Amino acid sequence: MKEYDLIVIGTGSAMNLVEPFLRQNHHAKVAVIDKDEPGGICLTRGCIPSKLILYPAELVRQIEKAKHLNIDVEIKNVDFTGIMKRMRTIINHDIDQIRKGLSSAQELDYYPEVAEFIDDYTLKVGDEVIKSNLIFLCTGSTPHIPQIKNLENIEYHTSRTILQLEEKPESLIIVGGGYIAAEYGHFFSAMGTRVTILGRNPQFLPQEEPEVGKLAEKELSTHMEIHTNHEVIEVNQSTDGRVTVVARNISSDEKKTIIADDILISAGRKSLSDILKPEKSGIEIDEKGWIKVDNHLETSKPGIWAFGDANGKYLFKHAANYESKVVFYNAILKRKMEIDYHAIPSAVFTYPEVASVGLREEEAIEFLGKDKILIGLQRYQDTAKGEAMAAEDYFVKVLVEFDTERILGAHIIGPYASILIQEIINLMYTPNQSLIPITEGMHIHPALNEVVERAFYSLMPVDNYHEYLKHYGLEE
């Protein structure tokens, strides 16, 4: 058995802690374990490779929209194979660099193996048994595969395999209606694939505000078919490889049959605790298999910490990076720092973009009461820059506490949403979380950031807000 001062499982955000630990503990022995290609999900098959292919898709949609601005332009060819090759070349280079660095590092042992707990603080890694009283679990997650009749007998894609495609499918069915489904639907439809999305939830992008999900569905439906409230009940594959999907409308029980060249299962993520077996070290997991942690991100086993996807709280790379900072303070510096999730941002890189931070309206009302909430809304088209861009229907929604003018949340759908929302995110991390710097700060005119400023100038009671939505056709 080998004993280490620190064992790290996962080479994503966990790697933020290896060098700081070694600086604090000279000559310490560290083990780094990852069963997959090094770099973590974000680099290898998540945010980074997907954005490398989504940017060309964004350009396609922008060029198509140019005709609304009296620009006659034609896309002669979209080289799907070239776009995918460029993405893989960049990603594989980064993976190779990380692998070389880990393999040659004198200060640590790198195990490209599956790890599983076999006893308290003890892991089996390949043929080795290793132990440490300090362990960081940043194991990521894996695609959730729903129970669908005959799915195990057909060839299907998940986020683990879809990026390996070299030839563009003529048609694609995506099972799921969340972030990943929306982004891949946007990408493949922009490439020229006929896309059908089948989402089980009544709302497209169910994590977002209803009016955001409604507008996103409306906009994306101009390029693909989107069916919400549909449960896929059976799949079959013909001898020529084509896939037949039978979906049931959950409300009416009516069945729909769709045929396509390929199918992508994008029905959420699940824990990897079935592989890691954390319970063998006395680490508690919840009913879904996510590792339980306290407010300092320590598990039920002292000295073992879980962050990133492993604890199942917020499955975003930026959340994992933030959590790695909390673990650094608590586990390495021995200072007390509690986790704070009041302003976790997210973005969906479709066309249009969607971005959000903080509370949704329903959550804010439940938390504070309807009378304590003010909501502001500003449409892009009602600003000079938005009108210049012909950015119709897109909007910024903000939630503010009535008494304190504290920002509770924000939700944006439209061009550059992921950039525009950062002004709000930063203020939500100040002591007072006040809207005053936005309303008092000078905003460049005419620039798109005015849409954020004016959202905070349009604050109104909740009921008035919904009348406003109805007036502009954003709510039934």
C-alpha positions in Angstrom: 0.0 0.0 0.0 1.2 3.5 -0.9 0.4 6.4 1.5 0.0 9.9 0.3 -0.4 13.3 1.9 -3.1 14.1 -0.6 -5.1 12.1 -3.1 -7.0 14.0 -5.8 -9.6 12.3 -7.9 -10.4 14.2 -11.1 -8.2 16.5 -13.3 -10.7 19.3 -13.8 -11.2 22.0 -11.1 -9.4 19.7 -8.5 -6.2 20.6 -10.2 -6.6 24.2 -9.0 -5.6 22.8 -5.6 -2.5 20.6 -6.3 0.0 23.4 -6.7 -1.2 25.5 -3.8 -1.1 22.4 -1.6 2.4 21.7 -2.6 3.4 25.3 -1.9 2.0 24.9 1.6 3.5 21.4 2.1 7.0 21.1 0.7 8.0 17.5 -0.2 4.4 16.2 0.2 3.4 13.1 -1.7 0.4 13.7 -4.0 -1.6 11.2 -6.1 -3.7 12.5 -9.0 -6.3 10.0 -10.4 -8.5 10.2 -13.5 -10.0 7.3 -15.4 -10.8 9.6 -18.4 -8.7 11.8 -20.6 -7.1 14.5 -18.4 -8.5 18.0 -18.2 -12.0 17.3 -16.8 -15.4 17.2 -18.5 -15.3 20.9 -19.4 -12.2 20.6 -21.5 -12.6 17.0 -22.9 -16.3 16.8 -23.8 -18.2 19.8 -22.3 -18.1 23.6 -22.3 -14.9 24.2 -24.3 -15.3 21.8 -27.3 -19.0 22.6 -27.5 -18.3 26.3 -27.7 -15.7 25.7 -30.4 -18.4 24.4 -32.6 -21.2 26.6 -31.3 -19.5 29.8 -32.4 -19.6 28.8 -36.1 -23.3 28.1 -35.6 -23.8 31.5 -34.2 -22.1 33.1 -37.2 -24.4 31.1 -39.5 -27.5 32.5 -37.7 -26.1 36.1 -37.7 -25.4 35.9 -41.5 -28.9 34.6 -42.1 -30.3 37.5 -40.1 -28.3 40.0 -42.2 -31.2 40.1 -44.8 -33.3 41.9 -42.2 -30.8 44.7 -42.3 -30.8 44.9 -46.1 -27.6 43.0 -46.6 -27.8 40.4 -49.3 -25.4 37.6 -48.4 -25.3 33.9 -49.1 -23.7 31.0 -47.2 -22.2 28.8 -50.0 -21.0 26.0 -47.8 -20.8 25.0 -44.1 -17.9 22.5 -43.7 -19.2 20.3 -40.9 -16.2 18.0 -41.0 -13.7 20.9 -40.9 -15.5 22.5 -38.0 -15.4 19.3 -36.0 -11.8 18.6 -37.0 -10.7 22.1 -35.8 -12.4 21.5 -32.5 -10.8 18.1 -31.9 -7.4 19.4 -32.9 -7.5 22.2 -30.3 -8.9 20.0 -27.6 -6.6 17.1 -28.2 -3.6 19.4 -28.1 -4.7 20.7 -24.7 -5.4 17.2 -23.4 -1.9 16.0 -24.6 -0.2 18.9 -22.9 -2.0 18.2 -19.6 -1.2 14.5 -19.9 2.5 15.2 -20.5 2.6 17.5 -17.6 1.0 15.0 -15.2 3.1 12.1 -16.4 6.4 14.0 -16.1 5.7 15.8 -12.8 8.2 14.8 -10.2 6.1 16.0 -7.3 3.1 13.7 -7.9 2.1 10.3 -9.1 -0.5 10.2 -11.9 -2.9 7.3 -12.2 -4.9 7.2 -15.4 -7.1 4.5 -13.8 -10.5 3.9 -12.3 -10.5 4.5 -8.6 -12.8 2.9 -6.0 -12.9 3.0 -2.3 -12.3 -0.3 -0.6 -11.9 0.8 3.0 -11.6 4.0 5.2 -9.5 6.5 3.3 -8.3 3.6 1.1 -8.6 3.3 -2.7 -7.9 0.7 -5.2 -6.5 2.3 -8.4 -5.7 -0.2 -11.1 -3.5 -2.8 -9.4 -2.4 -0.4 -6.7 -3.9 0.2 -3.2 -3.3 3.8 -2.0 -4.3 5.7 1.1 -4.5 9.2 2.5 -6.2 11.1 5.3 -6.8 14.0 2.9 -8.8 13.3 -0.3 -10.4 15.6 -2.8 -13.3 14.2 -4.8 -13.9 16.1 -8.0 -15.1 13.1 -10.0 -17.5 14.9 -12.4 -20.7 13.3 -13.6 -22.0 11.2 -16.5 -25.0 11.3 -18.8 -28.2 10.0 -17.3 -29.7 7.4 -19.5 -33.5 7.2 -19.1 -35.5 4.0 -19.1 -36.7 3.7 -22.7 -37.8 0.4 -24.3 -35.1 -1.1 -26.5 -32.6 1.7 -26.0 -29.9 -0.7 -25.0 -30.2 -2.5 -28.4 -29.6 0.5 -30.6 -26.7 2.8 -31.3 -27.2 6.2 -29.7 -25.1 9.3 -28.8 -24.6 11.1 -25.6 -22.4 14.1 -24.8 -19.5 11.6 -24.4 -19.7 10.6 -28.1 -21.5 13.3 -30.1 -18.3 15.3 -30.5 -16.6 12.4 -32.3 -19.0 12.7 -35.3 -17.1 13.3 -38.5 -20.0 13.3 -41.0 -23.0 15.5 -40.5 -26.2 13.5 -39.9 -29.1 14.6 -42.3 -31.5 14.2 -39.4 -31.2 14.0 -35.6 -33.5 13.4 -32.7 -32.5 14.9 -29.4 -34.1 13.4 -26.3 -34.2 16.1 -23.6 -35.2 19.8 -23.4 -32.5 21.3 -21.2 -29.3 23.2 -21.8 -27.4 20.5 -23.6 -30.3 19.6 -25.9 -30.8 23.3 -26.7 -27.2 23.9 -27.6 -26.7 20.8 -29.7 -30.1 21.4 -31.4 -28.8 24.9 -32.3 -25.5 23.6 -33.6 -26.8 20.8 -35.7 -29.6 22.8 -37.2 -27.2 25.6 -38.1 -25.1 23.0 -39.9 -28.0 21.9 -42.0 -29.2 18.9 -40.0 -33.0 18.4 -39.6 -33.4 18.4 -35.8 -36.3 17.3 -33.6 -36.2 17.9 -29.9 -38.3 15.8 -27.5 -38.5 17.2 -24.0 -40.4 15.6 -21.2 -40.9 18.8 -19.3 -43.9 21.0 -20.3 -41.5 23.9 -20.6 -38.5 24.1 -22.9 -35.4 25.0 -20.9 -37.2 24.2 -17.6 -34.4 25.7 -15.5 -35.2 29.1 -16.9 -38.1 31.6 -16.3 -41.3 30.5 -18.1 -41.2 33.6 -20.4 -37.6 33.0 -21.2 -38.3 29.3 -22.1 -41.3 30.3 -24.2 -39.4 32.8 -26.2 -36.4 30.5 -26.6 -38.7 27.8 -27.9 -40.4 30.2 -30.3 -37.1 31.4 -31.7 -35.4 28.0 -32.0 -38.5 26.5 -33.5 -37.9 28.5 -36.7 -34.9 26.1 -37.3 -36.0 22.8 -35.7 -39.0 21.0 -34.4 -39.4 21.2 -30.6 -42.0 19.0 -28.8 -42.3 19.6 -25.1 -44.4 17.5 -22.7 -43.4 14.4 -24.6 -41.9 11.2 -23.1 -40.0 8.9 -25.3 -41.3 5.4 -24.7 -39.7 3.2 -27.4 -36.8 3.3 -29.9 -35.9 0.9 -32.7 -33.1 0.8 -35.3 -33.5 -0.4 -38.9 -30.9 -2.4 -40.8 -29.7 0.8 -42.6 -29.0 2.4 -39.2 -32.0 4.8 -39.1 -33.7 5.3 -35.7 -37.4 5.2 -35.1 -38.6 7.0 -31.9 -42.1 6.7 -30.4 -43.0 9.5 -28.0 -46.1 10.0 -25.9 -47.7 13.3 -25.2 -47.9 13.2 -21.4 -51.1 15.3 -21.3 -53.2 13.7 -24.1 -51.5 10.3 -24.3 -51.3 10.7 -28.0 -48.3 9.0 -29.6 -45.9 10.5 -32.2 -43.5 8.5 -34.4 -40.3 10.2 -35.7 -37.5 8.7 -37.9 -34.0 10.1 -38.1 -30.4 9.2 -39.0 -29.1 9.6 -35.4 -30.3 10.1 -31.9 -28.7 12.0 -29.0 -29.7 11.2 -25.4 -29.5 14.5 -23.5 -31.7 13.8 -20.4 -29.5 15.3 -17.7 -26.5 14.1 -15.6 -26.0 11.6 -12.9 -23.5 10.8 -10.2 -20.5 8.5 -10.6 -20.7 7.1 -7.1 -21.6 3.7 -8.5 -18.0 3.5 -9.8 -16.3 5.3 -6.9 -18.2 3.4 -4.1 -17.7 6.2 -1.5 -19.9 4.5 1.0 -17.1 1.9 1.6 -15.2 4.8 3.2 -18.2 5.9 5.3 -19.0 8.8 2.9 -22.7 9.5 2.8 -24.6 9.9 -0.5 -28.1 11.1 -1.2 -31.0 9.2 -2.8 -29.7 10.1 -6.3 -26.1 9.1 -5.5 -24.6 12.6 -5.2 -22.0 12.9 -2.4 -23.3 14.7 0.6 -21.3 17.7 1.9 -21.6 20.3 4.6 -21.4 24.1 4.3 -17.7 23.8 4.0 -17.8 21.1 1.3 -16.5 18.4 3.6 -18.2 15.0 3.4 -19.4 12.9 6.3 -15.9 11.5 6.5 -13.5 14.1 8.0 -10.7 15.0 5.7 -12.6 14.0 2.5 -14.0 16.8 0.5 -16.3 16.8 -2.6 -16.8 19.6 -5.1 -17.8 20.1 -8.7 -20.3 17.8 -10.2 -19.5 15.2 -7.5 -21.8 16.8 -4.9 -24.5 17.4 -7.5 -25.3 21.0 -6.4 -24.4 23.1 -9.5 -23.0 21.3 -12.5 -21.1 24.2 -14.0 -17.3 24.6 -14.4 -17.4 28.1 -12.9 -19.2 26.7 -9.8 -16.6 24.0 -9.5 -13.8 26.6 -9.7 -15.5 28.6 -7.0 -16.0 25.5 -4.8 -12.3 24.6 -5.3 -11.5 28.0 -3.6 -13.7 27.1 -0.7 -12.0 23.8 -0.3 -8.6 25.5 -0.5 -9.5 27.8 2.4 -11.0 25.0 4.5 -8.8 22.0 3.8 -5.4 23.5 3.0 -5.3 26.8 4.8 -7.5 25.5 7.7 -9.6 28.7 7.7 -13.4 28.5 7.9 -15.2 29.5 4.7 -18.8 28.6 4.1 -20.2 28.0 0.7 -22.4 30.7 -0.7 -24.6 29.9 -3.7 -26.8 33.0 -3.7 -25.6 34.1 -7.2 -24.6 31.1 -9.3 -24.8 32.2 -13.0 -25.5 30.1 -16.0 -25.7 30.6 -19.8 -27.2 28.7 -22.7 -25.2 29.3 -25.9 -28.0 29.1 -28.4 -29.2 31.7 -30.8 -30.5 33.8 -29.0 -28.3 33.4 -26.0 -29.9 32.8 -22.5 -28.3 33.8 -19.2 -29.5 33.9 -15.7 -28.2 34.4 -12.1 -29.8 34.2 -8.7 -33.4 33.6 -7.9 -36.2 33.0 -10.3 -39.4 34.9 -9.8 -41.2 31.9 -8.2 -38.3 31.4 -5.8 -38.2 35.1 -4.8 -41.9 35.2 -4.0 -41.6 32.0 -2.0 -38.6 33.4 -0.1 -39.8 37.0 0.5 -43.4 37.2 -0.5 -45.0 38.8 -3.5 -45.3 42.3 -1.9 -41.6 42.4 -1.2 -40.6 41.9 -4.8 -40.2 44.3 -7.7 -39.6 43.2 -11.2 -38.0 45.2 -14.0 -38.2 44.3 -17.7 -36.5 46.0 -20.7 -36.8 44.9 -24.3 -33.7 45.1 -26.5 -35.7 46.7 -29.3 -36.6 49.7 -27.0 -33.0 50.8 -26.8 -31.1 52.5 -29.6 -28.6 49.7 -30.1 -31.3 47.0 -29.9 -33.3 48.7 -32.5 -30.2 49.1 -34.7 -29.6 45.3 -34.4 -33.3 44.5 -35.2 -33.3 42.6 -31.9 -37.0 42.0 -31.6 -38.7 40.4 -28.6 -35.5 39.8 -26.6 -35.5 41.2 -23.1 -33.8 41.6 -19.7 -35.7 40.7 -16.5 -34.4 41.7 -13.1 -35.7 40.9 -9.6 -35.2 43.3 -6.7 -36.1 43.3 -3.0 -38.5 46.2 -2.4 -37.2 47.5 0.9 -33.5 47.2 0.4 -33.0 47.5 -3.4 -31.0 44.3 -3.2 -30.6 42.5 -6.5 -32.2 39.0 -6.2 -31.8 37.7 -9.7 -31.6 38.5 -13.4 -32.7 36.6 -16.6 -31.7 37.6 -20.1 -32.6 36.3 -23.5 -31.0 37.9 -26.5 -27.6 38.7 -28.2 -24.6 38.7 -25.8 -26.8 37.7 -22.8 -23.8 35.9 -21.2 -21.8 39.2 -21.4 -24.5 41.6 -20.4 -25.4 39.7 -17.3 -21.9 40.0 -15.8 -22.5 43.6 -14.7 -25.3 42.2 -12.5 -23.4 39.2 -11.3 -20.5 41.3 -10.0 -22.9 43.5 -8.0 -24.5 40.5 -6.5 -21.1 39.6 -4.9 -20.8 43.0 -3.2 -21.7 43.4 0.5 -25.1 45.1 -0.1 -25.8 43.5 -3.5 -27.4 46.9 -4.4 -28.7 48.1 -7.8 -27.4 51.6 -7.1 -24.1 51.3 -9.1 -26.1 50.3 -12.2 -28.7 53.1 -11.9 -26.2 55.7 -10.9 -23.3 54.6 -13.1 -23.0 56.2 -16.5 -23.7 53.8 -19.4 -22.4 54.4 -22.9 -25.1 55.5 -25.3 -26.0 54.0 -27.6 -24.6 50.7 -26.4 -26.4 47.4 -25.7 -25.6 47.7 -22.0 -28.3 50.3 -21.7 -30.8 47.4 -21.8 -29.6 46.3 -18.4 -29.6 49.8 -17.0 -33.1 50.4 -18.1 -34.4 47.2 -16.8 -33.6 48.5 -13.3 -35.3 51.8 -14.1 -38.6 49.9 -15.0 -39.2 48.2 -11.6 -42.8 47.4 -10.9 -45.0 45.2 -8.6 -45.3 41.5 -9.6 -48.9 41.8 -10.9 -48.1 44.8 -13.0 -45.2 42.9 -14.5 -47.4 40.1 -15.7 -49.8 42.6 -17.2 -46.8 44.1 -19.0 -45.9 40.6 -20.3 -49.4 40.0 -21.7 -49.3 43.4 -23.4 -46.2 42.4 -25.3 -47.3 38.9 -26.0 -44.7 37.3 -23.8 -47.3 35.6 -21.6 -50.8 34.2 -22.3 
